[in-house]
Amino acid sequence: MTTPISKLLVILAVTLTLLGCTPPPEVQKISGSAQGTTYHISFWSPEPVDAKSIQQAIEAEFTRLDEQLSNYRKDSVIEQLNATVSGEPLAVSAEIIGLIEQARAVSVASGGCYDLTIKPLFDLWGFKGDKLTPPSKEALQAALKQVGFQQLKIVDATHIQKLNPQLRIDLSSIAQGYSVSRMVALLEQQGINNYLVEIGGELQTRGKKPDDSSWRIALEKPLSSERTMQKVVTINRVEPLAVMTSGTYRHYFDVAGKRYGHILDANTGVPVEHNTVSVTVLHDNVTQADAWSTALLCLGKDKGLEVANQAGIAVLFIEQQGEAFNEFRSVPFVALKQIHIE
């Protein structure tokens, strides 16, 4: 006859065996197309979650953001604002006001190289189309008069005023990072604290994988002719971290033997000509990381390092010198802990 103690030992042994056979949670993945690019969202939770409802919420949020922030839709809120030629206060969402204020702070730090009101210059050069048309000096000077954050006034939490009625705003340099933050918010509202959210190469991570391994991010080598890996970032931390890369090597035009990158200096109205081809920013705030990556690419390695060190921004610059790609790191980047670069 089995004694009570032996029964207890049998039950304990069976329980431990069952626990040992319980598979760890799997990483769930959602992907698709949005904002003119692709997105990939990986996440897991020790508690059951409804992946289908999460995907539906993500798709609905992309649609909402597109209606608010897209410069490619004439019916979006931002494009309706751009089409309104008026010096009176204009109603916009608090969301847009918040993005303008964040971008303005980065613009000031960059000495005006980065500026959301640069849209007239992009349109003038033709960067939104299939053909680039270098403008005349007269046309360039005329467009520059319509550019500058100093011509845009925040009236209150939901109104702005164009001090120049012709002012037009391009949110593309900050909207994608903000979109990442919105997808992150949807996950965290469901109690999901382990994820990697990526839209068009711009991403944020939090937590770890189910097996307690770290999220690993590949940084692309800045070559226009091929896609190869330059670096791998291993994120050995559980707190949120944004990884944002901007480069000149994908979006450019060759005209009359000269290459024009898509990064325009808002101060001069012409594409930058330095040798910095890639900038990667690591930051706690994914929206700010997006703006900073563009601003620092605009400045280039020399001025960019000075500004990044002063502002406390962790950034990796890659500069092309002939066939070589040389790396330069800001002081805050070198000081990063729990981040491994190889």
C-alpha positions in Angstrom: 0.0 0.0 0.0 1.3 3.5 -0.9 1.8 5.7 2.2 0.6 9.3 2.2 4.2 10.5 2.0 4.9 8.4 -1.1 1.7 9.6 -2.7 2.9 13.2 -2.1 6.2 12.4 -3.7 4.5 10.8 -6.7 2.3 13.9 -7.2 5.3 16.2 -6.8 7.3 14.2 -9.4 4.4 14.3 -11.9 3.9 18.0 -11.4 7.6 18.8 -11.9 7.6 16.6 -15.0 4.6 18.5 -16.5 6.2 21.8 -15.6 9.4 20.8 -17.3 7.5 19.9 -20.4 5.6 23.2 -20.6 7.0 25.1 -23.6 8.0 28.7 -23.1 5.8 31.4 -24.7 6.4 32.0 -28.4 7.2 35.3 -30.0 4.1 36.4 -32.0 4.7 38.4 -35.2 2.5 40.9 -37.0 3.7 42.5 -40.3 2.3 44.4 -43.2 2.6 47.6 -45.3 1.9 51.1 -44.1 3.1 54.7 -44.6 4.8 53.8 -47.9 7.0 51.1 -46.2 6.7 47.9 -44.3 6.3 47.2 -40.6 7.2 44.2 -38.4 6.1 43.8 -34.8 7.4 41.0 -32.6 6.1 40.5 -29.1 5.3 37.9 -26.4 3.6 37.8 -23.0 3.5 35.3 -20.2 -0.3 35.9 -20.1 -2.6 35.0 -23.0 -3.2 37.8 -25.5 -5.5 38.2 -28.5 -3.1 38.7 -31.4 -6.0 39.2 -33.9 -7.5 42.1 -31.9 -4.0 43.6 -31.5 -3.5 43.4 -35.3 -6.8 45.1 -35.9 -6.0 47.8 -33.4 -2.6 48.4 -35.1 -4.1 48.6 -38.6 -6.8 51.0 -37.3 -4.1 53.2 -35.7 -2.0 53.3 -38.9 -5.1 54.5 -40.8 -5.7 57.2 -38.2 -2.1 58.4 -38.2 -2.2 58.5 -42.0 -5.3 60.7 -41.9 -3.5 63.0 -39.5 0.1 63.2 -40.5 0.6 62.0 -44.1 2.1 64.5 -46.5 1.2 62.2 -49.4 -2.5 62.5 -48.8 -4.2 65.7 -49.9 -7.1 65.0 -47.5 -4.8 64.6 -44.4 -5.0 67.1 -41.6 -1.5 68.3 -42.2 -2.0 68.7 -45.9 -5.2 70.6 -45.4 -3.2 72.9 -43.1 -0.6 73.3 -45.8 -3.2 74.1 -48.4 -4.7 76.9 -46.2 -3.1 80.2 -47.0 -3.9 82.3 -44.0 -2.3 84.3 -41.2 -5.1 83.6 -38.8 -4.9 80.9 -36.0 -5.7 77.5 -37.5 -7.1 74.5 -35.6 -5.1 71.3 -35.6 -4.8 68.3 -33.3 -2.9 68.4 -30.1 -1.0 65.5 -31.6 0.4 67.7 -34.4 1.2 70.5 -31.9 3.2 68.1 -29.8 5.2 66.9 -32.8 5.9 70.5 -33.9 7.2 71.4 -30.4 9.5 68.4 -30.2 10.9 69.1 -33.7 11.4 72.8 -32.9 13.6 71.9 -30.0 15.8 69.7 -32.2 15.8 72.4 -34.9 17.1 75.0 -32.5 19.9 72.5 -31.3 20.9 71.9 -35.0 21.2 75.6 -35.7 18.2 75.4 -38.1 19.7 72.8 -40.4 16.8 70.6 -39.5 13.3 72.2 -39.9 9.8 70.9 -40.5 8.9 73.9 -42.6 11.2 72.7 -45.3 8.5 71.3 -47.5 8.6 74.2 -50.2 12.3 73.3 -50.7 11.5 69.5 -51.2 8.8 70.4 -53.6 11.1 72.8 -55.5 13.8 70.2 -55.9 11.4 67.5 -56.9 12.5 65.0 -54.2 8.9 63.7 -53.9 8.7 62.8 -57.5 10.6 60.7 -60.0 12.9 63.4 -61.4 15.1 65.9 -59.7 15.3 69.4 -61.0 18.0 71.6 -59.5 16.4 75.0 -59.1 17.8 78.4 -60.2 19.2 80.7 -57.6 16.2 83.0 -57.9 13.7 80.1 -57.3 15.8 78.9 -54.4 15.9 82.3 -52.7 12.1 82.6 -53.2 11.5 79.2 -51.6 13.8 80.0 -48.6 11.6 82.9 -47.7 8.8 80.4 -47.0 11.0 78.3 -44.7 11.8 78.7 -41.0 10.4 77.7 -37.6 10.4 81.4 -36.6 7.5 81.8 -39.0 5.3 79.3 -37.2 3.6 80.2 -33.9 2.0 77.9 -31.4 -1.1 79.7 -30.2 -2.4 77.1 -27.8 -2.8 73.4 -27.4 -4.9 73.0 -30.6 -4.1 76.1 -32.7 -1.1 77.3 -34.7 -0.5 80.5 -36.7 1.4 80.9 -39.9 3.3 84.2 -39.6 4.0 83.6 -43.2 0.7 82.4 -44.8 2.6 80.4 -47.4 4.3 78.2 -44.8 4.0 74.4 -45.3 5.0 71.6 -43.0 6.6 68.3 -43.7 6.2 65.8 -40.8 8.0 62.9 -42.5 11.2 63.3 -40.4 9.4 62.7 -37.2 6.0 61.0 -37.9 7.4 57.5 -38.4 9.2 57.6 -35.1 5.9 58.8 -33.5 4.1 56.0 -35.3 6.4 53.5 -33.6 5.5 55.1 -30.3 1.8 54.7 -31.0 2.2 51.0 -31.8 4.2 50.5 -28.7 1.5 52.2 -26.7 -1.1 49.7 -28.1 1.0 46.8 -27.0 1.7 48.2 -23.5 -2.0 48.8 -23.1 -2.5 45.1 -23.4 0.1 44.5 -20.7 2.8 43.4 -23.3 6.3 44.5 -22.1 8.5 42.4 -24.3 8.5 43.6 -27.9 10.4 44.8 -31.0 8.4 47.3 -33.1 9.9 48.3 -36.4 8.5 50.6 -39.2 10.7 51.2 -42.2 13.8 50.4 -40.3 13.0 52.7 -37.3 12.3 50.7 -34.2 12.0 50.4 -30.4 12.6 47.4 -28.2 11.6 46.6 -24.6 12.3 43.5 -22.5 13.8 40.3 -23.8 12.9 37.2 -25.8 11.0 34.3 -24.1 14.3 32.4 -23.6 15.8 35.5 -21.8 18.0 36.3 -24.8 18.4 39.9 -26.0 16.9 41.6 -29.0 19.6 42.0 -31.7 19.4 44.7 -34.3 21.4 44.7 -37.6 22.6 48.0 -38.9 22.9 48.2 -42.6 26.2 49.0 -44.4 25.6 52.4 -46.1 25.8 51.1 -49.7 23.3 51.9 -52.4 24.3 48.9 -54.6 23.7 46.1 -52.0 22.3 45.2 -48.6 24.9 44.0 -46.2 25.4 44.3 -42.5 27.7 46.9 -41.0 27.1 46.3 -37.3 24.9 44.3 -34.9 23.4 46.0 -31.8 22.7 43.6 -28.9 20.3 45.3 -26.4 21.0 43.8 -23.0 18.5 45.9 -21.1 14.8 45.7 -20.4 13.9 49.4 -20.5 12.6 50.8 -23.8 15.3 51.8 -26.3 14.8 53.3 -29.7 17.3 52.7 -32.6 17.0 55.1 -35.4 19.1 55.2 -38.6 19.1 57.9 -41.3 21.2 57.8 -44.4 21.9 59.4 -47.7 22.7 56.2 -49.6 19.2 55.1 -50.5 17.4 58.2 -51.5 19.3 60.3 -54.1 19.4 61.5 -57.7 22.3 61.6 -60.1 22.0 64.7 -62.4 24.7 65.7 -64.9 27.4 63.6 -63.2 26.6 64.9 -59.7 24.8 63.0 -56.9 22.2 64.9 -54.8 21.1 63.3 -51.5 17.6 63.9 -50.1 18.8 65.7 -46.9 18.4 69.4 -47.4 20.0 72.0 -45.2 17.1 74.4 -44.3 19.5 77.2 -43.9 20.8 77.1 -47.5 18.1 75.2 -49.3 20.5 72.8 -51.0 21.4 69.1 -50.3 24.2 68.5 -47.8 27.6 67.7 -49.4 29.6 66.2 -46.4 30.9 62.6 -46.4 28.6 61.4 -43.6 26.4 58.7 -45.1 24.7 57.2 -42.1 23.7 58.3 -38.6 22.3 55.9 -35.9 20.7 57.3 -32.8 20.0 55.3 -29.6 17.5 57.1 -27.4 14.9 56.5 -24.8 12.3 58.5 -26.8 11.6 57.0 -30.2 9.9 60.2 -31.6 12.9 62.4 -30.6 15.3 59.8 -31.9 13.7 60.1 -35.3 14.1 63.9 -35.4 17.6 63.7 -34.1 18.7 61.2 -36.6 17.7 63.5 -39.5 19.1 66.6 -37.8 22.5 65.0 -37.1 22.7 63.6 -40.6 22.0 67.1 -41.9 24.9 68.5 -39.8 27.3 65.8 -40.7 30.0 64.1 -38.5 32.0 67.2 -37.5 29.3 69.6 -36.4 27.0 66.7 -35.5 29.4 65.2 -32.9 29.7 68.6 -31.2 25.9 69.1 -31.1 25.3 65.4 -30.0 27.8 65.7 -27.1 26.3 68.9 -25.9 22.7 67.6 -26.1 23.6 64.2 -24.6 22.6 62.2 -27.7 24.1 58.7 -28.2 24.9 58.6 -31.9 27.1 56.6 -34.3 28.2 58.4 -37.4 29.5 56.5 -40.5 31.6 58.6 -42.9 32.6 57.4 -46.4 36.1 58.1 -47.4 36.8 56.5 -50.8 36.0 52.8 -50.3 36.3 53.0 -46.6 33.5 53.5 -44.1 34.8 55.0 -40.9 32.9 55.1 -37.6 32.7 58.0 -35.1 30.8 57.8 -31.8 29.5 60.5 -29.5 30.6 60.6 -25.9 27.1 59.4 -24.7 27.3 56.6 -27.2 30.6 55.4 -25.9 29.2 55.6 -22.3 26.2 53.4 -23.1 25.8 50.4 -20.8 23.9 47.2 -21.5 24.4 47.8 -25.3 26.8 45.7 -27.2 28.0 46.7 -30.7 29.9 44.3 -32.9 
